[in-house]
Amino acid sequence: MEYPRAGGGASCLGIDLAGVERRETGIALLADRRLALLTSAASDADILAFAARAGPAAVIAINAPLTRPRGRCCLEDDCPCRHDPGTRSRQVERDLLRMKVPTLATALLKVLARRGIRLAEALRGAGWEPLEVYPYATLRLLDLPATGKRTPLGRRRIHHALQPLVPGLQHPEASEHQLDAVVCAYTAQLWREGRTRTVGAADEGLMVVPTMPLAWGDTAPPVRHVAEAGVPYAPGEPPQ
């Protein structure tokens, strides 16, 4: 099953989720395709408050695993499901690797995955259906700078590349988590406009990724599906 689409007037909330509440979670809100808010959050309650601010029709995109690998009842090391079936990754991760987008298995991100699953359940209970996204994949597939975000120079390069795509982005000192949140929100905007596809398996978990190398509105080049044979993508650095 694909994600149900929102109406044309929805805002887009991007969340770069931290594994624990004491670390920074980036928050970005697009309204009418323009950056209206760029900030940070800590607790799940903070994040849910930003979702409420975005509105009931908002499209919410989260950088975190929102589901477990098929057959796993949990991600605990002492649970029998760790060995039977013992699955560490989801189809999402395997699809990304085939697209030459490096990522980690869900089981290796278990602290983040637990929080992502918990937050997704809370959002669904409040009426939203969050999208799972991956900023590094979005940047790679749009042929934008995707590495070096832990350095000031790398963040400025990503910020500069995003500015034509995200009006209102005038935050050269934004943290890496805030920039990732902007990419999450932008991916949600592309999804709302029908310019994304999903990877993964419907019965396990889907991730939304762009369908084109650049997304320049009416001047965008023809859609290119990243899974098509013969589409070259140069290997890049692992996500930081």
N, C-alpha and C positions, 0 to 999 in steps of 0.2 A: 504494500500500500504506500502510495506517495503521500507526502505531507499535504493536508488541505490548504488551499491558497486563501490568503486574506483579501479583503476588498482593496480597491485602488487608493483609498485615502489613509492607509495605515502608516503609522510611524514605525521606525526600525530601531530596536534596542540591541546593541552588541555587548556581550559580557565575556571578558577574558578571565575565566574563573581560576582562582587560586585553590590549591588543594586544601588549605586550612585557612581559617578566618583571620589569623594574625598576619597573613600576608596580603599583599595588594591584589585586589580584583579590579581590573579596568572596566570602565563603564562608558559607553558612547551612545548617544541618542541622535538619530536622524529624523527630522521632521520636514516633510515636503522635500526630501532628498538633500537637505542641508543639515550640517552638523549643528545641533541645538545645545548639546551638552557633552562635555568631556571631563570625566572625573574618576574617582576611585571609590570603592566600597570595601567593606570588611565582612560583616555578618550576612547570613542568608536573609535575615530580616531587612537589612539595608538593600539588598538586591531586589527583594520583593517590593520594597517601597519604590524603587526606581521603575520596576515593571508597572506598578500602579500609576506612576506619573506618566509613563508612556501611553497608557490607555488600554482599554479592553480589546481594541482592534490592532494593537501593536504586533509586529512580527519580531520575535525574540530569538536571537542566534547566540549560541553558547560555544565557546572554545573549551570543550571537555568531553570525554566519553559520557554518553547519556544512557547507554545500555551495557549489559554484560555479554561476554562471549557465549555463543550458543551452548546450551547444556549446563552452564554454570549457574548455581543458585545464589552464589555470593563470590567475593574475591578474597576470602579469608584463607590464610596459609594452612590452617589446621582442619579445614573442611574436606570431606571425602571428594567433593567436586573438583578439588585442585588436581586430583589424580584420575578421576573418572567422572567426566571425560578428559579433564586436564587441559582443556582448551585455553590458550593464553591470548590469542588474537581473535579479532572479528573479521568478517569479510571486508569491512571498511578498510582496515589496515592493509589487507592483502591486495585490495583493489588499488589503493594509493601506491603501494610499492610497485605494482605493475605499471603505473603511470609515472614511475621514477620520482615519486614524492616521498622522501624518507619520513618515517614515523615510528612510534613505539607501540608495542602490543598493549592492549588495554590492561592486561594483568600486571604490566610493569608500571602502570600509572594508577594503581589501585586506590591510593589515597584521593587523587583527583577524581577518579571514576566514581568512588562512593559518594563524594559530594555532588558531582554532576548528576548522578541518578537521583539523589535525594532532592536536589533543587528542581530538576525536571518534573518530578512527581508533585512537588509543591505548586509549580506553575500550572501544571495540568489541572490540579485541584482548584485553582483560581480561574480557570477558563482559557489559558494560553496553551498552545502546542509548540514548544520550543524546537528550534532547528539545531542540529549538531553541525558545527562548522569547524574549520581548521585554517586559521589565518595564513600559515605558511603555505598550505596548498593553494589558497586563493591567490596569494602573491605570485607563486610559481606559475600557476596556470594562466595568469594575466600578464606574464612576462614582466613583472615588476620586481624591484629589489626585494630580496627575501631574507637576506642574511645580515649579520652584524648588528642586530638590534640591541645588543648589550653594550654597545659603544655609542658615545654621542654622535660620532660621524655616521655610523650605520643608521641610527634613528633619524638623523636629519635627511639622509638619502631616502629612506622609506617615507618620511613625512612629505618631502618634496614630490615624490612620485605619486602620492595619494592626493595631493592638492587639486589637480585638475578633475579628479573623480568625485571628490567630496567637498563641495562648496562650504565655506565657513571653517575649514580646517586651517587655522592660523595658530598652531601650538607647537612651535619648534622645540620647546623644552618638554614635550610630552614624554611620559615614561614608556618603556617597552610594552607594558601591560595596557596602557591607554591606547597606544598605536594599534595593538592587536585587537582591542575592542572596536576601534574605528573600522578595521578590516572585517570584523564580525558583522558590524552593522551594515557595512557596504555589501557584504555577501547576502545579508537578509534583503537589502534593497534589490539586488540583482534577482533573487528568488521571487520577490514580489512582482517583478517585471517579466518573469518567465524566461530569464536568461541564465538559468542554472540547470544542472542535472543532479541526480543522486548516485552515490556509490554505496556499496554494501548490500545487505540482504534485508528484505522487508520484514522477515520474521525474526531478525536479530537486531537490526539497527541500521539506519541510513545516515549519510552525511551529505550535505549540500555543497557542491563545488561549481565554479563558473563553467560555462560552456564555450567561452570565447577567449582569445588571448588578450584582447583589449575591450573595454566596455565604455565607449565614448558616446553613448546615447545614439542619436540619429546617424552619426558618422561611423558607427562601429563596423568593422569588417565582417564578412560572412561568418556565421557560427561554425566553429570547428570542434567536434567532439573529441575530447582528449583521449578516449580509449580507442579511437580508430587506428588501424594499422598504418604504419609509415609516418606517423606524426612525431617528429624528433623533439625531444626535450633533453637538453644537456644536463648531465648530472651536476647537482649543486651540493652545497654544504648541508649537513644535517640541520634541522631546526634548532635554534638556540633558545 
